[in-house]
C-alpha cells in the first residue's frame, strides 16, 4: 500500500528541470576549463625537441597578430616562388609588388576570415559556425618586407630540405584550379597588400589557425608543442631556440 505524504509536507527533491539546468550549467563550465587545461598541458610538451637552427638555410618567421599565428617566408626562392601561386596582382596595391621580400600566409575559417576584419564584426553565429567545423577554409596571403623581430615575430632558420617540406605542406592546404593556380577570392582584403584564397580542410576547436601553423612547422621538423589551438604555446616553445 502506497504511503501518502503528510499534509503540509513539501517534496525537497530537486525537480527534473532543475537537475537539467544544473547539469547543463556544469557542462558549460567544465568543457571550456578542460579545453584550456589540455591546451596548457599539451602546449608545454615539445615535439622535435632536438631541433636547432640551420647554419646555412632559409629564414622563415613565426608571426602573430596577438591571436592568429602565421608563417612569413621569402616571396621568391629557388625552392618556391610564392608570387606564381599567389600573384601580387590580386592585391589592391600592385605597383610595388617587385619590392616585396616576404609573404605571410595564414589559414583559417573562411567566413571568419572574410566577415570579421575587426573583432567588433564578430557575431555569435559566425563563432559557433567556425568552432563547429561546418564552414570551408581560406588562406590569407600578405606581401611585404621581412618582419621585424619582436614579441610578434621570431625568425627560424631551416635547412633547404626542411623548407621544401614546409612548402609542400602549405601547397597541400591551398585549393587550386585546373591550371594549378590558387583559387582567388576576389574583392576581399584587409589592406592594400593582401588577398584571400580558397583552402582545403575544416577549421574547428581542435584544428585552429594556430594548429595549422603548428602542423606546418612540425612537417619541417621545427620544435613545436604537442597541440597548439592558441598562438602562445608556439611562441613559448620557440622563443629560446630563436635566440640560438
Beta strands, then each sheet from edge to edge (+ up, - down):
strand 1: 46-47
strand 2: 58-64
strand 3: 69-74
strand 4: 76-77
strand 5: 80-81
strand 6: 102-109
strand 7: 137-144
strand 8: 153-158
strand 9: 184-185
strand 10: 194-199
strand 11: 224-225
sheet 1: 1+ 11-
sheet 2: 8+ 2- 3+ 6- 7+ 10- 9+
sheet 3: 4+ 5-
end
